[in-house]
Amino acid sequence: MQTKKMWFKLAGVIADNLPTASQECPECGQAQIDFQYVGERNTMRGFLCIWCVSCLHGIHISGVRIPEHADCLQKNQVETVKKRIPNFKVG
Ligand SMILES: [Zn+2]
């Protein structure tokens, strides 16, 4: 499977029930996936970043619905968002 497709598949898994502990990175195969939703709580829309802590590859998906149970950072808290999400390589 294409790496990009695998990242999107991972996004689907996260949107459903947020498990990442056993998910493997499409790039390096390590089970070191982390993710963060960022958006606005009143509209529950925003973007989702998924990355691998081990190799720092990942994906950024905009225009997603933020699940009720997800931990979501506010878009305007730029410093908090910057601290939380590493500068990963997309694709
Ligand atoms: Zn990786």
PDB file of the backbone (N, CA, C, O) and the ligand in Angstrom, with CONECT records:
HET     ZN  A 101       1
ATOM      1  N   MET A   1       0.842  -1.200   0.000  1.00  0.00           N
ATOM      2  CA  MET A   1       0.000   0.000   0.000  1.00  0.00           C
ATOM      3  C   MET A   1       0.879   1.253   0.000  1.00  0.00           C
ATOM      4  O   MET A   1       1.966   1.276   0.578  1.00  0.00           O
ATOM      5  N   GLN A   2       0.388   2.262  -0.647  1.00  0.00           N
ATOM      6  CA  GLN A   2       1.106   3.531  -0.681  1.00  0.00           C
ATOM      7  C   GLN A   2       1.183   4.151   0.711  1.00  0.00           C
ATOM      8  O   GLN A   2       0.249   4.040   1.506  1.00  0.00           O
ATOM      9  N   THR A   3       2.286   4.793   0.989  1.00  0.00           N
ATOM     10  CA  THR A   3       2.476   5.390   2.311  1.00  0.00           C
ATOM     11  C   THR A   3       1.374   6.391   2.636  1.00  0.00           C
ATOM     12  O   THR A   3       0.836   6.398   3.743  1.00  0.00           O
ATOM     13  N   LYS A   4       1.047   7.225   1.675  1.00  0.00           N
ATOM     14  CA  LYS A   4       0.042   8.260   1.910  1.00  0.00           C
ATOM     15  C   LYS A   4      -1.312   7.634   2.260  1.00  0.00           C
ATOM     16  O   LYS A   4      -2.022   8.097   3.153  1.00  0.00           O
ATOM     17  N   LYS A   5      -1.642   6.576   1.532  1.00  0.00           N
ATOM     18  CA  LYS A   5      -2.894   5.871   1.804  1.00  0.00           C
ATOM     19  C   LYS A   5      -2.894   5.315   3.219  1.00  0.00           C
ATOM     20  O   LYS A   5      -3.910   5.343   3.913  1.00  0.00           O
ATOM     21  N   MET A   6      -1.738   4.810   3.634  1.00  0.00           N
ATOM     22  CA  MET A   6      -1.636   4.233   4.971  1.00  0.00           C
ATOM     23  C   MET A   6      -1.812   5.299   6.051  1.00  0.00           C
ATOM     24  O   MET A   6      -2.400   5.042   7.102  1.00  0.00           O
ATOM     25  N   TRP A   7      -1.296   6.493   5.780  1.00  0.00           N
ATOM     26  CA  TRP A   7      -1.493   7.591   6.741  1.00  0.00           C
ATOM     27  C   TRP A   7      -2.974   7.938   6.848  1.00  0.00           C
ATOM     28  O   TRP A   7      -3.487   8.187   7.939  1.00  0.00           O
ATOM     29  N   PHE A   8      -3.656   7.951   5.702  1.00  0.00           N
ATOM     30  CA  PHE A   8      -5.081   8.271   5.716  1.00  0.00           C
ATOM     31  C   PHE A   8      -5.890   7.187   6.421  1.00  0.00           C
ATOM     32  O   PHE A   8      -6.882   7.470   7.092  1.00  0.00           O
ATOM     33  N   LYS A   9      -5.449   5.951   6.257  1.00  0.00           N
ATOM     34  CA  LYS A   9      -6.110   4.850   6.938  1.00  0.00           C
ATOM     35  C   LYS A   9      -5.969   5.024   8.453  1.00  0.00           C
ATOM     36  O   LYS A   9      -6.907   4.802   9.218  1.00  0.00           O
ATOM     37  N   LEU A  10      -4.783   5.423   8.847  1.00  0.00           N
ATOM     38  CA  LEU A  10      -4.497   5.683  10.255  1.00  0.00           C
ATOM     39  C   LEU A  10      -5.406   6.797  10.783  1.00  0.00           C
ATOM     40  O   LEU A  10      -5.899   6.733  11.909  1.00  0.00           O
ATOM     41  N   ALA A  11      -5.615   7.812   9.950  1.00  0.00           N
ATOM     42  CA  ALA A  11      -6.491   8.927  10.327  1.00  0.00           C
ATOM     43  C   ALA A  11      -7.910   8.414  10.579  1.00  0.00           C
ATOM     44  O   ALA A  11      -8.595   8.882  11.488  1.00  0.00           O
ATOM     45  N   GLY A  12      -8.342   7.452   9.769  1.00  0.00           N
ATOM     46  CA  GLY A  12      -9.663   6.872   9.947  1.00  0.00           C
ATOM     47  C   GLY A  12      -9.778   6.131  11.263  1.00  0.00           C
ATOM     48  O   GLY A  12     -10.787   6.227  11.962  1.00  0.00           O
ATOM     49  N   VAL A  13      -8.732   5.389  11.592  1.00  0.00           N
ATOM     50  CA  VAL A  13      -8.700   4.644  12.857  1.00  0.00           C
ATOM     51  C   VAL A  13      -8.758   5.600  14.042  1.00  0.00           C
ATOM     52  O   VAL A  13      -9.469   5.360  15.018  1.00  0.00           O
ATOM     53  N   ILE A  14      -8.006   6.675  13.942  1.00  0.00           N
ATOM     54  CA  ILE A  14      -7.970   7.665  15.024  1.00  0.00           C
ATOM     55  C   ILE A  14      -9.326   8.341  15.177  1.00  0.00           C
ATOM     56  O   ILE A  14      -9.793   8.550  16.297  1.00  0.00           O
ATOM     57  N   ALA A  15      -9.957   8.682  14.062  1.00  0.00           N
ATOM     58  CA  ALA A  15     -11.258   9.339  14.113  1.00  0.00           C
ATOM     59  C   ALA A  15     -12.312   8.433  14.748  1.00  0.00           C
ATOM     60  O   ALA A  15     -13.237   8.911  15.404  1.00  0.00           O
ATOM     61  N   ASP A  16     -12.167   7.129  14.550  1.00  0.00           N
ATOM     62  CA  ASP A  16     -13.149   6.193  15.097  1.00  0.00           C
ATOM     63  C   ASP A  16     -13.015   6.008  16.601  1.00  0.00           C
ATOM     64  O   ASP A  16     -13.991   6.169  17.334  1.00  0.00           O
ATOM     65  N   ASN A  17     -11.839   5.677  17.060  1.00  0.00           N
ATOM     66  CA  ASN A  17     -11.717   5.481  18.509  1.00  0.00           C
ATOM     67  C   ASN A  17     -10.344   5.770  19.107  1.00  0.00           C
ATOM     68  O   ASN A  17     -10.004   5.271  20.180  1.00  0.00           O
ATOM     69  N   LEU A  18      -9.569   6.572  18.411  1.00  0.00           N
ATOM     70  CA  LEU A  18      -8.320   7.110  18.938  1.00  0.00           C
ATOM     71  C   LEU A  18      -7.277   6.117  19.448  1.00  0.00           C
ATOM     72  O   LEU A  18      -6.532   6.466  20.364  1.00  0.00           O
ATOM     73  N   PRO A  19      -7.183   4.918  18.914  1.00  0.00           N
ATOM     74  CA  PRO A  19      -6.109   4.069  19.412  1.00  0.00           C
ATOM     75  C   PRO A  19      -4.834   4.329  18.613  1.00  0.00           C
ATOM     76  O   PRO A  19      -4.870   4.343  17.383  1.00  0.00           O
ATOM     77  N   THR A  20      -3.741   4.530  19.277  1.00  0.00           N
ATOM     78  CA  THR A  20      -2.502   4.691  18.519  1.00  0.00           C
ATOM     79  C   THR A  20      -1.410   3.780  19.038  1.00  0.00           C
ATOM     80  O   THR A  20      -0.385   3.609  18.379  1.00  0.00           O
ATOM     81  N   ALA A  21      -1.609   3.192  20.208  1.00  0.00           N
ATOM     82  CA  ALA A  21      -0.548   2.420  20.839  1.00  0.00           C
ATOM     83  C   ALA A  21      -0.039   1.275  19.960  1.00  0.00           C
ATOM     84  O   ALA A  21       1.158   0.988  19.941  1.00  0.00           O
ATOM     85  N   SER A  22      -0.941   0.632  19.241  1.00  0.00           N
ATOM     86  CA  SER A  22      -0.508  -0.530  18.466  1.00  0.00           C
ATOM     87  C   SER A  22      -0.363  -0.216  16.978  1.00  0.00           C
ATOM     88  O   SER A  22      -0.075  -1.105  16.176  1.00  0.00           O
ATOM     89  N   GLN A  23      -0.562   1.042  16.616  1.00  0.00           N
ATOM     90  CA  GLN A  23      -0.482   1.421  15.197  1.00  0.00           C
ATOM     91  C   GLN A  23       0.971   1.613  14.775  1.00  0.00           C
ATOM     92  O   GLN A  23       1.772   2.222  15.483  1.00  0.00           O
ATOM     93  N   GLU A  24       1.279   1.082  13.614  1.00  0.00           N
ATOM     94  CA  GLU A  24       2.654   1.191  13.134  1.00  0.00           C
ATOM     95  C   GLU A  24       2.809   2.327  12.132  1.00  0.00           C
ATOM     96  O   GLU A  24       1.896   2.623  11.361  1.00  0.00           O
ATOM     97  N   CYS A  25       3.961   2.947  12.155  1.00  0.00           N
ATOM     98  CA  CYS A  25       4.269   4.038  11.244  1.00  0.00           C
ATOM     99  C   CYS A  25       4.414   3.505   9.814  1.00  0.00           C
ATOM    100  O   CYS A  25       5.136   2.534   9.588  1.00  0.00           O
ATOM    101  N   PRO A  26       3.737   4.128   8.854  1.00  0.00           N
ATOM    102  CA  PRO A  26       3.843   3.692   7.458  1.00  0.00           C
ATOM    103  C   PRO A  26       5.256   3.873   6.894  1.00  0.00           C
ATOM    104  O   PRO A  26       5.621   3.220   5.916  1.00  0.00           O
ATOM    105  N   GLU A  27       6.034   4.740   7.495  1.00  0.00           N
ATOM    106  CA  GLU A  27       7.375   5.009   6.990  1.00  0.00           C
ATOM    107  C   GLU A  27       8.421   4.045   7.544  1.00  0.00           C
ATOM    108  O   GLU A  27       9.179   3.433   6.792  1.00  0.00           O
ATOM    109  N   CYS A  28       8.447   3.920   8.873  1.00  0.00           N
ATOM    110  CA  CYS A  28       9.536   3.155   9.491  1.00  0.00           C
ATOM    111  C   CYS A  28       9.068   1.900  10.233  1.00  0.00           C
ATOM    112  O   CYS A  28       9.892   1.091  10.658  1.00  0.00           O
ATOM    113  N   GLY A  29       7.747   1.734  10.390  1.00  0.00           N
ATOM    114  CA  GLY A  29       7.244   0.516  11.009  1.00  0.00           C
ATOM    115  C   GLY A  29       7.239   0.503  12.520  1.00  0.00           C
ATOM    116  O   GLY A  29       6.826  -0.485  13.127  1.00  0.00           O
ATOM    117  N   GLN A  30       7.691   1.584  13.144  1.00  0.00           N
ATOM    118  CA  GLN A  30       7.699   1.653  14.604  1.00  0.00           C
ATOM    119  C   GLN A  30       6.304   1.985  15.121  1.00  0.00           C
ATOM    120  O   GLN A  30       5.569   2.748  14.494  1.00  0.00           O
ATOM    121  N   ALA A  31       5.947   1.414  16.258  1.00  0.00           N
ATOM    122  CA  ALA A  31       4.660   1.742  16.874  1.00  0.00           C
ATOM    123  C   ALA A  31       4.824   2.989  17.739  1.00  0.00           C
ATOM    124  O   ALA A  31       4.712   2.943  18.964  1.00  0.00           O
ATOM    125  N   GLN A  32       5.090   4.098  17.063  1.00  0.00           N
ATOM    126  CA  GLN A  32       5.390   5.349  17.776  1.00  0.00           C
ATOM    127  C   GLN A  32       4.553   6.497  17.245  1.00  0.00           C
ATOM    128  O   GLN A  32       5.023   7.628  17.119  1.00  0.00           O
ATOM    129  N   ILE A  33       3.304   6.183  16.939  1.00  0.00           N
ATOM    130  CA  ILE A  33       2.431   7.181  16.334  1.00  0.00           C
ATOM    131  C   ILE A  33       1.830   8.097  17.400  1.00  0.00           C
ATOM    132  O   ILE A  33       1.359   7.640  18.441  1.00  0.00           O
ATOM    133  N   ASP A  34       1.858   9.373  17.121  1.00  0.00           N
ATOM    134  CA  ASP A  34       1.191  10.339  17.985  1.00  0.00           C
ATOM    135  C   ASP A  34       0.320  11.228  17.096  1.00  0.00           C
ATOM    136  O   ASP A  34       0.543  11.315  15.889  1.00  0.00           O
ATOM    137  N   PHE A  35      -0.653  11.873  17.688  1.00  0.00           N
ATOM    138  CA  PHE A  35      -1.532  12.723  16.886  1.00  0.00           C
ATOM    139  C   PHE A  35      -2.106  13.838  17.748  1.00  0.00           C
ATOM    140  O   PHE A  35      -2.072  13.778  18.977  1.00  0.00           O
ATOM    141  N   GLN A  36      -2.627  14.844  17.082  1.00  0.00           N
ATOM    142  CA  GLN A  36      -3.261  15.944  17.806  1.00  0.00           C
ATOM    143  C   GLN A  36      -4.326  16.608  16.938  1.00  0.00           C
ATOM    144  O   GLN A  36      -4.086  16.931  15.774  1.00  0.00           O
ATOM    145  N   TYR A  37      -5.477  16.801  17.512  1.00  0.00           N
ATOM    146  CA  TYR A  37      -6.515  17.594  16.856  1.00  0.00           C
ATOM    147  C   TYR A  37      -6.343  19.045  17.266  1.00  0.00           C
ATOM    148  O   TYR A  37      -6.075  19.348  18.429  1.00  0.00           O
ATOM    149  N   VAL A  38      -6.499  19.933  16.303  1.00  0.00           N
ATOM    150  CA  VAL A  38      -6.467  21.368  16.582  1.00  0.00           C
ATOM    151  C   VAL A  38      -7.671  22.001  15.897  1.00  0.00           C
ATOM    152  O   VAL A  38      -7.939  21.742  14.724  1.00  0.00           O
ATOM    153  N   GLY A  39      -8.386  22.826  16.636  1.00  0.00           N
ATOM    154  CA  GLY A  39      -9.540  23.453  16.008  1.00  0.00           C
ATOM    155  C   GLY A  39     -10.326  24.308  16.967  1.00  0.00           C
ATOM    156  O   GLY A  39      -9.805  24.808  17.964  1.00  0.00           O
ATOM    157  N   GLU A  40     -11.580  24.463  16.647  1.00  0.00           N
ATOM    158  CA  GLU A  40     -12.440  25.280  17.484  1.00  0.00           C
ATOM    159  C   GLU A  40     -13.500  24.401  18.113  1.00  0.00           C
ATOM    160  O   GLU A  40     -14.218  23.664  17.437  1.00  0.00           O
ATOM    161  N   ARG A  41     -13.574  24.504  19.436  1.00  0.00           N
ATOM    162  CA  ARG A  41     -14.451  23.614  20.168  1.00  0.00           C
ATOM    163  C   ARG A  41     -15.935  23.884  19.873  1.00  0.00           C
ATOM    164  O   ARG A  41     -16.754  22.965  19.906  1.00  0.00           O
ATOM    165  N   ASN A  42     -16.271  25.128  19.590  1.00  0.00           N
ATOM    166  CA  ASN A  42     -17.697  25.419  19.358  1.00  0.00           C
ATOM    167  C   ASN A  42     -18.212  24.860  18.030  1.00  0.00           C
ATOM    168  O   ASN A  42     -19.382  24.498  17.906  1.00  0.00           O
ATOM    169  N   THR A  43     -17.318  24.796  17.042  1.00  0.00           N
ATOM    170  CA  THR A  43     -17.758  24.237  15.758  1.00  0.00           C
ATOM    171  C   THR A  43     -17.357  22.773  15.609  1.00  0.00           C
ATOM    172  O   THR A  43     -17.881  22.063  14.751  1.00  0.00           O
ATOM    173  N   MET A  44     -16.409  22.320  16.462  1.00  0.00           N
ATOM    174  CA  MET A  44     -15.877  20.962  16.409  1.00  0.00           C
ATOM    175  C   MET A  44     -15.269  20.632  15.040  1.00  0.00           C
ATOM    176  O   MET A  44     -15.323  19.494  14.573  1.00  0.00           O
ATOM    177  N   ARG A  45     -14.706  21.636  14.431  1.00  0.00           N
ATOM    178  CA  ARG A  45     -14.002  21.402  13.173  1.00  0.00           C
ATOM    179  C   ARG A  45     -12.590  21.950  13.282  1.00  0.00           C
ATOM    180  O   ARG A  45     -12.325  22.898  14.021  1.00  0.00           O
ATOM    181  N   GLY A  46     -11.690  21.330  12.527  1.00  0.00           N
ATOM    182  CA  GLY A  46     -10.321  21.790  12.593  1.00  0.00           C
ATOM    183  C   GLY A  46      -9.432  20.917  11.750  1.00  0.00           C
ATOM    184  O   GLY A  46      -9.842  20.429  10.697  1.00  0.00           O
ATOM    185  N   PHE A  47      -8.198  20.717  12.216  1.00  0.00           N
ATOM    186  CA  PHE A  47      -7.316  19.826  11.482  1.00  0.00           C
ATOM    187  C   PHE A  47      -6.712  18.777  12.395  1.00  0.00           C
ATOM    188  O   PHE A  47      -6.697  18.912  13.619  1.00  0.00           O
ATOM    189  N   LEU A  48      -6.219  17.738  11.766  1.00  0.00           N
ATOM    190  CA  LEU A  48      -5.629  16.617  12.488  1.00  0.00           C
ATOM    191  C   LEU A  48      -4.200  16.419  12.002  1.00  0.00           C
ATOM    192  O   LEU A  48      -3.947  16.312  10.803  1.00  0.00           O
ATOM    193  N   CYS A  49      -3.278  16.373  12.944  1.00  0.00           N
ATOM    194  CA  CYS A  49      -1.895  16.051  12.612  1.00  0.00           C
ATOM    195  C   CYS A  49      -1.587  14.672  13.183  1.00  0.00           C
ATOM    196  O   CYS A  49      -1.890  14.378  14.339  1.00  0.00           O
ATOM    197  N   ILE A  50      -0.985  13.841  12.354  1.00  0.00           N
ATOM    198  CA  ILE A  50      -0.536  12.527  12.808  1.00  0.00           C
ATOM    199  C   ILE A  50       0.937  12.432  12.459  1.00  0.00           C
ATOM    200  O   ILE A  50       1.336  12.749  11.339  1.00  0.00           O
ATOM    201  N   TRP A  51       1.737  12.002  13.400  1.00  0.00           N
ATOM    202  CA  TRP A  51       3.155  11.876  13.106  1.00  0.00           C
ATOM    203  C   TRP A  51       3.760  10.706  13.857  1.00  0.00           C
ATOM    204  O   TRP A  51       3.187  10.168  14.805  1.00  0.00           O
ATOM    205  N   CYS A  52       4.936  10.340  13.393  1.00  0.00           N
ATOM    206  CA  CYS A  52       5.688   9.272  14.026  1.00  0.00           C
ATOM    207  C   CYS A  52       6.785   9.894  14.862  1.00  0.00           C
ATOM    208  O   CYS A  52       7.600  10.668  14.360  1.00  0.00           O
ATOM    209  N   VAL A  53       6.802   9.550  16.146  1.00  0.00           N
ATOM    210  CA  VAL A  53       7.778  10.113  17.070  1.00  0.00           C
ATOM    211  C   VAL A  53       9.182   9.643  16.706  1.00  0.00           C
ATOM    212  O   VAL A  53      10.169  10.339  16.947  1.00  0.00           O
ATOM    213  N   SER A  54       9.252   8.454  16.124  1.00  0.00           N
ATOM    214  CA  SER A  54      10.535   7.853  15.816  1.00  0.00           C
ATOM    215  C   SER A  54      11.226   8.485  14.596  1.00  0.00           C
ATOM    216  O   SER A  54      12.397   8.856  14.675  1.00  0.00           O
ATOM    217  N   CYS A  55      10.512   8.609  13.480  1.00  0.00           N
ATOM    218  CA  CYS A  55      11.162   9.112  12.258  1.00  0.00           C
ATOM    219  C   CYS A  55      10.676  10.499  11.838  1.00  0.00           C
ATOM    220  O   CYS A  55      11.171  11.068  10.865  1.00  0.00           O
ATOM    221  N   LEU A  56       9.701  11.041  12.579  1.00  0.00           N
ATOM    222  CA  LEU A  56       9.158  12.376  12.300  1.00  0.00           C
ATOM    223  C   LEU A  56       8.628  12.561  10.885  1.00  0.00           C
ATOM    224  O   LEU A  56       8.829  13.601  10.258  1.00  0.00           O
ATOM    225  N   HIS A  57       7.948  11.531  10.399  1.00  0.00           N
ATOM    226  CA  HIS A  57       7.148  11.679   9.197  1.00  0.00           C
ATOM    227  C   HIS A  57       5.690  11.717   9.639  1.00  0.00           C
ATOM    228  O   HIS A  57       5.344  11.221  10.711  1.00  0.00           O
ATOM    229  N   GLY A  58       4.848  12.305   8.814  1.00  0.00           N
ATOM    230  CA  GLY A  58       3.454  12.353   9.214  1.00  0.00           C
ATOM    231  C   GLY A  58       2.554  12.948   8.169  1.00  0.00           C
ATOM    232  O   GLY A  58       2.914  13.074   6.999  1.00  0.00           O
ATOM    233  N   ILE A  59       1.371  13.314   8.620  1.00  0.00           N
ATOM    234  CA  ILE A  59       0.387  13.874   7.695  1.00  0.00           C
ATOM    235  C   ILE A  59      -0.438  14.942   8.409  1.00  0.00           C
ATOM    236  O   ILE A  59      -0.656  14.888   9.620  1.00  0.00           O
ATOM    237  N   HIS A  60      -0.884  15.903   7.623  1.00  0.00           N
ATOM    238  CA  HIS A  60      -1.708  17.004   8.123  1.00  0.00           C
ATOM    239  C   HIS A  60      -3.007  16.963   7.323  1.00  0.00           C
ATOM    240  O   HIS A  60      -2.985  17.111   6.101  1.00  0.00           O
ATOM    241  N   ILE A  61      -4.119  16.767   7.991  1.00  0.00           N
ATOM    242  CA  ILE A  61      -5.398  16.706   7.289  1.00  0.00           C
ATOM    243  C   ILE A  61      -6.277  17.848   7.781  1.00  0.00           C
ATOM    244  O   ILE A  61      -6.594  17.931   8.968  1.00  0.00           O
ATOM    245  N   SER A  62      -6.664  18.719   6.868  1.00  0.00           N
ATOM    246  CA  SER A  62      -7.481  19.855   7.280  1.00  0.00           C
ATOM    247  C   SER A  62      -8.953  19.581   7.022  1.00  0.00           C
ATOM    248  O   SER A  62      -9.313  18.662   6.286  1.00  0.00           O
ATOM    249  N   GLY A  63      -9.783  20.387   7.634  1.00  0.00           N
ATOM    250  CA  GLY A  63     -11.224  20.270   7.435  1.00  0.00           C
ATOM    251  C   GLY A  63     -11.835  19.014   8.010  1.00  0.00           C
ATOM    252  O   GLY A  63     -12.764  18.447   7.435  1.00  0.00           O
ATOM    253  N   VAL A  64     -11.311  18.576   9.152  1.00  0.00           N
ATOM    254  CA  VAL A  64     -11.873  17.361   9.758  1.00  0.00           C
ATOM    255  C   VAL A  64     -12.853  17.721  10.870  1.00  0.00           C
ATOM    256  O   VAL A  64     -12.800  18.805  11.450  1.00  0.00           O
ATOM    257  N   ARG A  65     -13.746  16.780  11.147  1.00  0.00           N
ATOM    258  CA  ARG A  65     -14.638  16.917  12.278  1.00  0.00           C
ATOM    259  C   ARG A  65     -13.901  16.382  13.504  1.00  0.00           C
ATOM    260  O   ARG A  65     -13.324  15.295  13.456  1.00  0.00           O
ATOM    261  N   ILE A  66     -13.918  17.125  14.582  1.00  0.00           N
ATOM    262  CA  ILE A  66     -13.218  16.695  15.787  1.00  0.00           C
ATOM    263  C   ILE A  66     -14.155  15.836  16.627  1.00  0.00           C
ATOM    264  O   ILE A  66     -15.226  16.286  17.034  1.00  0.00           O
ATOM    265  N   PRO A  67     -13.743  14.593  16.885  1.00  0.00           N
ATOM    266  CA  PRO A  67     -14.613  13.704  17.675  1.00  0.00           C
ATOM    267  C   PRO A  67     -14.812  14.246  19.092  1.00  0.00           C
ATOM    268  O   PRO A  67     -13.921  14.879  19.659  1.00  0.00           O
ATOM    269  N   GLU A  68     -15.986  13.987  19.647  1.00  0.00           N
ATOM    270  CA  GLU A  68     -16.340  14.444  20.995  1.00  0.00           C
ATOM    271  C   GLU A  68     -15.297  14.047  22.036  1.00  0.00           C
ATOM    272  O   GLU A  68     -14.959  14.820  22.933  1.00  0.00           O
ATOM    273  N   HIS A  69     -14.799  12.826  21.891  1.00  0.00           N
ATOM    274  CA  HIS A  69     -13.909  12.266  22.912  1.00  0.00           C
ATOM    275  C   HIS A  69     -12.446  12.640  22.697  1.00  0.00           C
ATOM    276  O   HIS A  69     -11.576  12.254  23.478  1.00  0.00           O
ATOM    277  N   ALA A  70     -12.187  13.387  21.641  1.00  0.00           N
ATOM    278  CA  ALA A  70     -10.797  13.710  21.327  1.00  0.00           C
ATOM    279  C   ALA A  70     -10.299  14.897  22.139  1.00  0.00           C
ATOM    280  O   ALA A  70     -11.054  15.807  22.482  1.00  0.00           O
ATOM    281  N   ASP A  71      -9.032  14.857  22.429  1.00  0.00           N
ATOM    282  CA  ASP A  71      -8.373  15.977  23.068  1.00  0.00           C
ATOM    283  C   ASP A  71      -8.037  16.978  21.965  1.00  0.00           C
ATOM    284  O   ASP A  71      -7.333  16.652  21.009  1.00  0.00           O
ATOM    285  N   CYS A  72      -8.545  18.189  22.109  1.00  0.00           N
ATOM    286  CA  CYS A  72      -8.404  19.160  21.027  1.00  0.00           C
ATOM    287  C   CYS A  72      -7.772  20.447  21.534  1.00  0.00           C
ATOM    288  O   CYS A  72      -8.192  20.994  22.554  1.00  0.00           O
ATOM    289  N   LEU A  73      -6.766  20.926  20.822  1.00  0.00           N
ATOM    290  CA  LEU A  73      -6.156  22.203  21.177  1.00  0.00           C
ATOM    291  C   LEU A  73      -6.848  23.312  20.391  1.00  0.00           C
ATOM    292  O   LEU A  73      -7.294  23.113  19.262  1.00  0.00           O
ATOM    293  N   GLN A  74      -6.924  24.475  21.011  1.00  0.00           N
ATOM    294  CA  GLN A  74      -7.525  25.618  20.335  1.00  0.00           C
ATOM    295  C   GLN A  74      -6.556  26.181  19.297  1.00  0.00           C
ATOM    296  O   GLN A  74      -5.361  26.339  19.545  1.00  0.00           O
ATOM    297  N   LYS A  75      -7.114  26.475  18.136  1.00  0.00           N
ATOM    298  CA  LYS A  75      -6.319  26.938  17.005  1.00  0.00           C
ATOM    299  C   LYS A  75      -5.550  28.221  17.324  1.00  0.00           C
ATOM    300  O   LYS A  75      -4.438  28.427  16.837  1.00  0.00           O
ATOM    301  N   ASN A  76      -6.155  29.079  18.145  1.00  0.00           N
ATOM    302  CA  ASN A  76      -5.514  30.379  18.419  1.00  0.00           C
ATOM    303  C   ASN A  76      -4.435  30.300  19.497  1.00  0.00           C
ATOM    304  O   ASN A  76      -3.744  31.286  19.754  1.00  0.00           O
ATOM    305  N   GLN A  77      -4.286  29.138  20.129  1.00  0.00           N
ATOM    306  CA  GLN A  77      -3.207  28.968  21.110  1.00  0.00           C
ATOM    307  C   GLN A  77      -1.947  28.496  20.393  1.00  0.00           C
ATOM    308  O   GLN A  77      -1.500  27.359  20.542  1.00  0.00           O
ATOM    309  N   VAL A  78      -1.399  29.413  19.615  1.00  0.00           N
ATOM    310  CA  VAL A  78      -0.320  29.068  18.687  1.00  0.00           C
ATOM    311  C   VAL A  78       0.892  28.460  19.395  1.00  0.00           C
ATOM    312  O   VAL A  78       1.472  27.485  18.917  1.00  0.00           O
ATOM    313  N   GLU A  79       1.266  29.034  20.523  1.00  0.00           N
ATOM    314  CA  GLU A  79       2.458  28.547  21.226  1.00  0.00           C
ATOM    315  C   GLU A  79       2.254  27.121  21.753  1.00  0.00           C
ATOM    316  O   GLU A  79       3.148  26.278  21.674  1.00  0.00           O
ATOM    317  N   THR A  80       1.068  26.880  22.285  1.00  0.00           N
ATOM    318  CA  THR A  80       0.753  25.544  22.802  1.00  0.00           C
ATOM    319  C   THR A  80       0.778  24.522  21.672  1.00  0.00           C
ATOM    320  O   THR A  80       1.305  23.420  21.823  1.00  0.00           O
ATOM    321  N   VAL A  81       0.205  24.904  20.550  1.00  0.00           N
ATOM    322  CA  VAL A  81       0.153  24.011  19.398  1.00  0.00           C
ATOM    323  C   VAL A  81       1.565  23.713  18.905  1.00  0.00           C
ATOM    324  O   VAL A  81       1.903  22.571  18.594  1.00  0.00           O
ATOM    325  N   LYS A  82       2.378  24.757  18.840  1.00  0.00           N
ATOM    326  CA  LYS A  82       3.768  24.605  18.369  1.00  0.00           C
ATOM    327  C   LYS A  82       4.568  23.679  19.270  1.00  0.00           C
ATOM    328  O   LYS A  82       5.388  22.887  18.808  1.00  0.00           O
ATOM    329  N   LYS A  83       4.310  23.798  20.572  1.00  0.00           N
ATOM    330  CA  LYS A  83       5.034  22.981  21.534  1.00  0.00           C
ATOM    331  C   LYS A  83       4.619  21.514  21.439  1.00  0.00           C
ATOM    332  O   LYS A  83       5.423  20.599  21.616  1.00  0.00           O
ATOM    333  N   ARG A  84       3.352  21.333  21.157  1.00  0.00           N
ATOM    334  CA  ARG A  84       2.776  19.975  21.151  1.00  0.00           C
ATOM    335  C   ARG A  84       3.134  19.203  19.882  1.00  0.00           C
ATOM    336  O   ARG A  84       3.441  18.013  19.939  1.00  0.00           O
ATOM    337  N   ILE A  85       3.093  19.885  18.742  1.00  0.00           N
ATOM    338  CA  ILE A  85       3.285  19.196  17.478  1.00  0.00           C
ATOM    339  C   ILE A  85       4.696  19.454  16.945  1.00  0.00           C
ATOM    340  O   ILE A  85       5.063  20.602  16.694  1.00  0.00           O
ATOM    341  N   PRO A  86       5.475  18.409  16.774  1.00  0.00           N
ATOM    342  CA  PRO A  86       6.839  18.600  16.266  1.00  0.00           C
ATOM    343  C   PRO A  86       6.838  18.974  14.789  1.00  0.00           C
ATOM    344  O   PRO A  86       5.833  18.816  14.096  1.00  0.00           O
ATOM    345  N   ASN A  87       7.942  19.455  14.335  1.00  0.00           N
ATOM    346  CA  ASN A  87       8.071  19.850  12.943  1.00  0.00           C
ATOM    347  C   ASN A  87       8.372  18.615  12.088  1.00  0.00           C
ATOM    348  O   ASN A  87       9.519  18.354  11.726  1.00  0.00           O
ATOM    349  N   PHE A  88       7.322  17.869  11.778  1.00  0.00           N
ATOM    350  CA  PHE A  88       7.521  16.602  11.057  1.00  0.00           C
ATOM    351  C   PHE A  88       7.467  16.792   9.557  1.00  0.00           C
ATOM    352  O   PHE A  88       6.994  17.807   9.047  1.00  0.00           O
ATOM    353  N   LYS A  89       7.970  15.779   8.868  1.00  0.00           N
ATOM    354  CA  LYS A  89       8.010  15.802   7.418  1.00  0.00           C
ATOM    355  C   LYS A  89       6.731  15.197   6.863  1.00  0.00           C
ATOM    356  O   LYS A  89       6.370  14.073   7.210  1.00  0.00           O
ATOM    357  N   VAL A  90       6.051  15.934   6.008  1.00  0.00           N
ATOM    358  CA  VAL A  90       4.779  15.437   5.460  1.00  0.00           C
ATOM    359  C   VAL A  90       5.044  14.502   4.288  1.00  0.00           C
ATOM    360  O   VAL A  90       5.849  14.792   3.402  1.00  0.00           O
ATOM    361  N   GLY A  91       4.353  13.388   4.310  1.00  0.00           N
ATOM    362  CA  GLY A  91       4.433  12.458   3.185  1.00  0.00           C
ATOM    363  C   GLY A  91       5.381  11.296   3.416  1.00  0.00           C
ATOM    364  O   GLY A  91       5.537  10.443   2.543  1.00  0.00           O
TER     365      GLY A  91
HETATM  366 ZN    ZN A 101       8.193   6.356  11.577  1.00  0.00          ZN2+
END
